[in-house]
Amino acid sequence: MPNDRLSAPPRAATKGLALLAVCAAAAAMPLTFTGTAVALPAIGRALQGGPVAMAWATNAFMLAFGSALMVAGALADSHGRKRVFLWGTLAFALFSLGLVVAPGMLVFDLLRGGQGLAAAAAYAGGAAALAQEFEGRARLRAFSVMGASFGAGLSLGPVASGLMVEAMGWRSIFLAVVALTAFAFLLGRVALTESRDPASGGLDRPGALAFTAMLALFTCGMLLVPAQGWHSPTVLGLLGGSVLCLAAFIAVERRVRHPMLDLSLFRYPRFVGVQLLAAAPAYGFVVLLILLPLRFVGIEGMGEVAAGILMIALSAPLLVLPVVAGLLVRWFRPATICSAGLLVSAAGLLWLARTPIGAPTAATALPMLLIGLGISLPWGLMDGLAVSVVPKERAGMATGIFSTVRVAGEGVALAVVGAVLSMLLAARLAAAGMGGNSAAVAQRLAGGDLAGALALVPGGDAATLVARYGEALGGLLVLLAGITTLTAVVVFLFLGKDGETALPAANAEPRDRPPQQGVLPPCSS
């Protein structure tokens, strides 16, 4: 266990340092996500990865991160928030160092999974610790700053990664992650205060196993859809297994005394609204962090630096607007701010869908900027809202549930969107006369491998493949805009049902307690 018995500065000075420690770890997480996306073509060439192995480079991190967050939240409540944060940042640094020397694609993907597990511990422990350091609106502002730190990682990650790839190679990206997480570890040892939930019941192992198996089986199935199709026995078996694991997870959580996920919370409209808000950026923003670099570098032939600079248009608003959103709650309800932001993001998606491949840089950057402006408003409020709808002592569970929905939603979105893009491409390629070879060509194009797609089409025309890619991507963006618009409406209705009050704190069911002022009313059935 890392020793946290260091002489600490006066308590009044440590709140800011505690926030800085968590923010440094928060910035490292999107950096390792966006940096890998920009460098993925270079990583694939160096480690000789195929389409599925390349997809796992991003999905392994998201799968491990999403499946471990609720477990990490429960461990933070029972074993100490500071302790879990320190172990998480230390392991994050070590796995990132391992990626620097990864000899092949299999090892790389396994280390990415380990990196995701460590990130889950760092995030859940750090966010739960912050909830103990701040109160009321100060807590909401602190989480807005943490959201801005994510924005910094997202904004600076692509261009910094592009510069490092061109100057020192793709392995240098993970050295930057080592530096950030090591800094967070050292500062956290001094600044964070240890806290626990005295009523915590420990880790729900059966629930954790069922939940992780559900996500793993679903992700594996979706990654195989482009190559094998929906009717493949393997795909059907994996997806069917994920449904069975979901049923098992629900059954376990209803029976255990101290569940990892308190299902009774989903009877409250505002809690449900927060979870829907958590999943909203997955389809309207996060998937673009992977799709667009693959398009710019792999399909349009941009250099890594040029692609990284263009990606700033999408992610730069997250440097500032999350903090602005935290200030806007003085005049507007969070439901209004979040829903308006999602509608702006949906408009940007529609605009980008109508922007052709190879358009001038400004024509591509403007809709990307609009998407980033829109998504920044809910981004700055989501983390604070997650802990505002539960009692302070259950902040670890709240952080775990919210973050699991968000990150698991992002991982699921990446797998689903990749499969949908491949299917749209295959349909258009088949219509263009490529027949039985269309699925393999589509899989290469969806992964940003234009050269590999051309190799499968002897005498093929690159311009034709790029045109079909543009059509498929445009159709996908229209679908994502529709999903984002629908989510905006539902989030507004659910989050607007009550004020900033918390759910009941005790472990008993709501029917076992007398009514309390400020308790959210359950959803009517």
C-alpha angles and dihedrals in degrees: 000000000000110000111246097178096109125136106267130207118248113298093246090061098046101070092074092044091049089052090048092052093052091044092053090054090044091054092051093058099062089037092061089045100048093034092057090049093055093044096042096102090051091045091050092051093047097045097032096235124178125220096273094044090049091051089054090057088075101023096052090060094045094044094051092042094049097043094049101046098086090045090050090049091052091047090049092054095046104034102028134286095234092048093052091046092052094048090047096052092045093051091044090057093048095048090047089053088051090055089058090065100032107145099199146007096265093054090044092054092047091051090049088057091051089048089055092052091051092047090054092056093046093048099043094043094045096046092047090049091052090053088061094048098054136043136207118334091354087064091051090051091048091054089047088058089050088052089052088053089057086050091053091053091047094045100043096032100078098045094039090049091049091052092048093047092052095042105036108004132260095289090069090069091072093050088065089053090051090054094050096046093045089053091049091050095051095045093045091056089061105033109035122086118221116242138166139185106249090203095053115128098204129242122342097218100179091049092047091050094049093047094048092047090050093054094042095051093045093049093047091049094050093047090055095048096084092054102035105024132229094287095058112122089224093053093044091048093051094047092044090050090052090054091051090049090051090052090048091049092053091047092050094047091052093053108038119091095228107029124196087226118033100216092192089073090071090070089074116085097214093050090050089048091055091052092050088050089052091058096043099086092051095077099027101045121355096062088056090061086068103029098049099051088049089051095046097044103028103033106025095034099234121159119252093253094050090048091048092051091050091050089060088075089064100042107027094087088065088069093068116007098067088064090045089052089055089055094046091065086079089072107018134045115252090239091059094046094047097045093046090052092051091050091052089050091051090053089053091051091053090049092050090049089061093048110098126228109267094026118151114284094250092051090055096040097054098063089042089054091051091052090051093047091052099046093046093071098062090034091066094051104037100085094046092047090051093062095034094069095056132053117273094249090058094052092115093058092044092051091046094050095044095044092045091054090047099045096034087049089052092049092047090046092053092051095043096044091048090052093046092049091050091050093048089049093047091052092051093044091049089051087052090058103262093123119177093006094060097091094055092045091048091052091054093047093048088054092052094252104133092159091053091048092051090051088060092053109058108211090007124158117239092205091057093050091048091049092052089047091053092051093050093046091049092053090048092051091052089053091049090050090054092050091049092050093050090048091052091056095046093046091052092052095046101040091045094060095087145007130256096297129134133240121249114292102210123089093236120101115265091250089060093061133064115252114278128204111254096019112136115249115242120251112269112244 
